Structure formats: structure tokens, C-alpha cells
Amino acid sequence: MSCCQVEGIENEFNPKVARKTLKRYRRRGPDRTTQLLLAALEDALETSDLRDASILDVGAGVGAIHHALLDGRLTHAIHVDASAAHIAAAKEETARRGHTERVEFVLGDFVAVAGQIEPADVVTLDRVICCYDDMPRLVDASATRARRFYGAVYPRDVRWMRIAIRVLNLWFGVRRSAFRVFLHSPAAIDERLRAAGLQRRSTRHAAGWEIAVYERSA
């Protein structure tokens, strides 16, 4: 990730935004796309032979995914995010849920720190690929760390979504924010995941988003 994008993430996902996101999460639960990803992952875990499994959640925000899955089959989580404010909010919620001893927090650009992170049974990137300029490096680095399942949410390549992202980036520019959103080709993402030995298990859609879960043969 470029230094400008890292700076943009810190500025956009600041303490005020993190508090607002955490408050909304506590009131309403996970966003719709996150709910669909969780449902697909829970279905995959239910039909697998995994026990005492771990999750690596990249760009984890306030930790909605591992908060849910640590109440089920998973026993350990690694939470990676480039926003210090969101990590602080996630730590607060983790402590509230009694999961502090089960979650490891890593602050930074995942691609830069990936070599220091152990593989996990489940890897997730919920609306994270679209925040990263170098899709191949992010997808490759995260895919190699998925021992069994890989779940991701990213924008669909449809005309109105392309327009929406273009407008959003213009707005960031007007505000002099370094943060940008990217619409990477879903076909290219799929190609890289398959090249890493993962096979698509399920696909769901919600408005302009694609929710995909992949599996590596046991």
C-alpha cells in the first residue's frame, strides 16, 4: 500500500469514525454484507472437520467478523488493520465480550507485515480489497495464509458501481484526502485465488457487492 493510502486510511478511519462505527455495530450488529459473509463462513465451518480453528481478519475494523465467530467454532483470532483508531475500538469491544486473551492485534499495512503473521484456518477481507491499490500483492499475501477457508467482500464490476466509486474518489480529492477506493476486477481476484490453490465454494450478491468464500482441499 502506498504511504499516501496508509495516511488516507488513518485520516478517514479516525477516532470519531471508529466510535461512530462501534456505536452503530453495538446497536444494529454487522452490516448486511458482513452478515452474508458470516453466514457463508458459518455454513462452511459447520460442514468441515475443523475444531479449535483460528481466523486472520485483514482490515478487520471494529472486529465484527471475529466477534461473531469466536462465539462459535473458532478459538483464536488475528486482527490486522491500518487504522489505529479502529484497533482501539476493536480492543474495547473484544474486552467487553471477554475475548481479550483470544485475539492478537496487529497495526499496519497487511502486505508489509504479512511475513510476520502465522497462517490461519480462516482468512477474511471484508470490503478491504477495494481499499488497497495493489490488489495482486494483497490477494496473494492473504491467500497463502489461508489453510482452509478464505472469505472476501469486494465491489461488483457493474456500471453504476464504477460511477459511484469515481464520484466518491472525486469527493476525497475535493476534501484533500489521500484515501481512494478501487474497483479491482472480480475475475482477476478469482484467478489469483485459484492460482493459490483455493476453489470457490459460494458466491452471494448484495447491491454492488460480491461476497465470495473459497476453500482449500483438506
RATAVEN-V535197 format. One record per residue. N is the residue number from 1. SS is DSSP state (h for helix, s for strand, l for the rest). PHI is phi in whole degrees, 0 to 359 (* if undefined). OMEGA is omega in whole degrees, 0 to 359 (none if undefined). Layout:
n=N ss=SS phi=PHI omega=OMEGA
n=N ss=SS phi=PHI omega=OMEGA
//
This chain:
n=1 ss=l phi=* omega=179
n=2 ss=l phi=294 omega=180
n=3 ss=h phi=297 omega=178
n=4 ss=h phi=295 omega=180
n=5 ss=h phi=292 omega=177
n=6 ss=h phi=298 omega=178
n=7 ss=h phi=298 omega=179
n=8 ss=h phi=297 omega=178
n=9 ss=h phi=297 omega=179
n=10 ss=h phi=299 omega=182
n=11 ss=h phi=285 omega=182
n=12 ss=h phi=285 omega=182
n=13 ss=l phi=259 omega=185
n=14 ss=l phi=273 omega=182
n=15 ss=h phi=304 omega=179
n=16 ss=h phi=297 omega=179
n=17 ss=h phi=293 omega=180
n=18 ss=h phi=297 omega=179
n=19 ss=h phi=296 omega=180
n=20 ss=h phi=295 omega=179
n=21 ss=h phi=296 omega=180
n=22 ss=h phi=295 omega=179
n=23 ss=h phi=297 omega=179
n=24 ss=h phi=294 omega=180
n=25 ss=h phi=298 omega=180
n=26 ss=h phi=293 omega=182
n=27 ss=h phi=277 omega=189
n=28 ss=h phi=243 omega=183
n=29 ss=l phi=84 omega=182
n=30 ss=l phi=297 omega=174
n=31 ss=l phi=297 omega=184
n=32 ss=h phi=302 omega=181
n=33 ss=h phi=295 omega=178
n=34 ss=h phi=294 omega=177
n=35 ss=h phi=300 omega=180
n=36 ss=h phi=293 omega=177
n=37 ss=h phi=295 omega=179
n=38 ss=h phi=299 omega=179
n=39 ss=h phi=298 omega=180
n=40 ss=h phi=292 omega=179
n=41 ss=h phi=291 omega=179
n=42 ss=h phi=296 omega=176
n=43 ss=h phi=295 omega=179
n=44 ss=h phi=296 omega=180
n=45 ss=h phi=294 omega=181
n=46 ss=h phi=297 omega=183
n=47 ss=l phi=265 omega=181
n=48 ss=l phi=261 omega=178
n=49 ss=l phi=259 omega=182
n=50 ss=l phi=289 omega=173
n=51 ss=l phi=224 omega=181
n=52 ss=l phi=50 omega=186
n=53 ss=s phi=276 omega=181
n=54 ss=s phi=241 omega=178
n=55 ss=s phi=229 omega=171
n=56 ss=s phi=249 omega=182
n=57 ss=s phi=253 omega=184
n=58 ss=s phi=268 omega=184
n=59 ss=l phi=64 omega=195
n=60 ss=l phi=285 omega=178
n=61 ss=l phi=61 omega=179
n=62 ss=l phi=273 omega=174
n=63 ss=l phi=88 omega=184
n=64 ss=h phi=305 omega=184
n=65 ss=h phi=290 omega=183
n=66 ss=h phi=286 omega=174
n=67 ss=h phi=301 omega=181
n=68 ss=h phi=287 omega=187
n=69 ss=h phi=284 omega=177
n=70 ss=l phi=288 omega=174
n=71 ss=l phi=274 omega=181
n=72 ss=l phi=242 omega=187
n=73 ss=l phi=278 omega=184
n=74 ss=s phi=274 omega=183
n=75 ss=s phi=241 omega=183
n=76 ss=s phi=214 omega=180
n=77 ss=s phi=226 omega=170
n=78 ss=s phi=245 omega=185
n=79 ss=s phi=253 omega=181
n=80 ss=s phi=244 omega=177
n=81 ss=s phi=205 omega=178
n=82 ss=l phi=270 omega=180
n=83 ss=l phi=255 omega=179
n=84 ss=h phi=297 omega=181
n=85 ss=h phi=294 omega=180
n=86 ss=h phi=288 omega=175
n=87 ss=h phi=295 omega=178
n=88 ss=h phi=298 omega=179
n=89 ss=h phi=295 omega=180
n=90 ss=h phi=295 omega=178
n=91 ss=h phi=297 omega=179
n=92 ss=h phi=298 omega=180
n=93 ss=h phi=291 omega=178
n=94 ss=h phi=298 omega=179
n=95 ss=h phi=295 omega=180
n=96 ss=h phi=299 omega=181
n=97 ss=l phi=271 omega=179
n=98 ss=l phi=77 omega=183
n=99 ss=l phi=253 omega=188
n=100 ss=h phi=306 omega=183
n=101 ss=h phi=286 omega=185
n=102 ss=h phi=252 omega=183
n=103 ss=s phi=235 omega=175
n=104 ss=s phi=254 omega=183
n=105 ss=s phi=254 omega=179
n=106 ss=s phi=231 omega=178
n=107 ss=s phi=264 omega=176
n=108 ss=l phi=147 omega=175
n=109 ss=l phi=289 omega=186
n=110 ss=h phi=304 omega=182
n=111 ss=h phi=300 omega=181
n=112 ss=h phi=289 omega=184
n=113 ss=h phi=254 omega=186
n=114 ss=h phi=305 omega=181
n=115 ss=h phi=296 omega=181
n=116 ss=h phi=263 omega=186
n=117 ss=l phi=253 omega=180
n=118 ss=l phi=287 omega=174
n=119 ss=l phi=299 omega=179
n=120 ss=s phi=227 omega=179
n=121 ss=s phi=294 omega=180
n=122 ss=s phi=233 omega=175
n=123 ss=s phi=237 omega=180
n=124 ss=s phi=229 omega=174
n=125 ss=s phi=223 omega=184
n=126 ss=s phi=267 omega=183
n=127 ss=l phi=54 omega=182
n=128 ss=l phi=244 omega=181
n=129 ss=h phi=302 omega=181
n=130 ss=h phi=286 omega=178
n=131 ss=h phi=262 omega=186
n=132 ss=l phi=242 omega=184
n=133 ss=l phi=288 omega=183
n=134 ss=l phi=258 omega=183
n=135 ss=h phi=304 omega=183
n=136 ss=h phi=304 omega=180
n=137 ss=h phi=293 omega=180
n=138 ss=h phi=293 omega=182
n=139 ss=h phi=294 omega=180
n=140 ss=h phi=298 omega=183
n=141 ss=h phi=296 omega=181
n=142 ss=h phi=284 omega=181
n=143 ss=h phi=296 omega=181
n=144 ss=l phi=292 omega=180
n=145 ss=l phi=261 omega=178
n=146 ss=s phi=266 omega=179
n=147 ss=s phi=285 omega=185
n=148 ss=s phi=225 omega=183
n=149 ss=s phi=236 omega=180
n=150 ss=s phi=222 omega=180
n=151 ss=s phi=238 omega=181
n=152 ss=s phi=215 omega=174
n=153 ss=s phi=236 omega=182
n=154 ss=s phi=210 omega=183
n=155 ss=s phi=295 omega=172
n=156 ss=l phi=284 omega=179
n=157 ss=l phi=272 omega=178
n=158 ss=l phi=238 omega=189
n=159 ss=h phi=303 omega=184
n=160 ss=h phi=292 omega=177
n=161 ss=h phi=288 omega=177
n=162 ss=h phi=298 omega=179
n=163 ss=h phi=295 omega=181
n=164 ss=h phi=300 omega=181
n=165 ss=h phi=291 omega=177
n=166 ss=h phi=298 omega=179
n=167 ss=h phi=295 omega=180
n=168 ss=h phi=299 omega=180
n=169 ss=h phi=292 omega=174
n=170 ss=h phi=297 omega=178
n=171 ss=h phi=296 omega=176
n=172 ss=h phi=300 omega=179
n=173 ss=h phi=296 omega=178
n=174 ss=h phi=300 omega=180
n=175 ss=l phi=277 omega=181
n=176 ss=l phi=61 omega=176
n=177 ss=l phi=271 omega=178
n=178 ss=l phi=278 omega=183
n=179 ss=l phi=286 omega=177
n=180 ss=l phi=221 omega=177
n=181 ss=l phi=248 omega=185
n=182 ss=l phi=233 omega=174
n=183 ss=l phi=254 omega=179
n=184 ss=l phi=276 omega=182
n=185 ss=l phi=300 omega=176
n=186 ss=h phi=303 omega=179
n=187 ss=h phi=294 omega=179
n=188 ss=h phi=291 omega=176
n=189 ss=h phi=298 omega=179
n=190 ss=h phi=300 omega=181
n=191 ss=h phi=299 omega=182
n=192 ss=h phi=290 omega=179
n=193 ss=h phi=292 omega=177
n=194 ss=h phi=293 omega=178
n=195 ss=h phi=295 omega=179
n=196 ss=l phi=274 omega=177
n=197 ss=l phi=93 omega=179
n=198 ss=l phi=257 omega=179
n=199 ss=s phi=243 omega=182
n=200 ss=s phi=293 omega=180
n=201 ss=s phi=260 omega=181
n=202 ss=s phi=205 omega=177
n=203 ss=s phi=221 omega=176
n=204 ss=s phi=228 omega=179
n=205 ss=s phi=232 omega=175
n=206 ss=s phi=217 omega=183
n=207 ss=l phi=53 omega=183
n=208 ss=l phi=267 omega=185
n=209 ss=s phi=244 omega=173
n=210 ss=s phi=247 omega=180
n=211 ss=s phi=244 omega=186
n=212 ss=s phi=237 omega=176
n=213 ss=s phi=236 omega=180
n=214 ss=s phi=244 omega=181
n=215 ss=s phi=224 omega=173
n=216 ss=l phi=259 omega=181
n=217 ss=l phi=303 omega=182
n=218 ss=l phi=295 omega=none
//
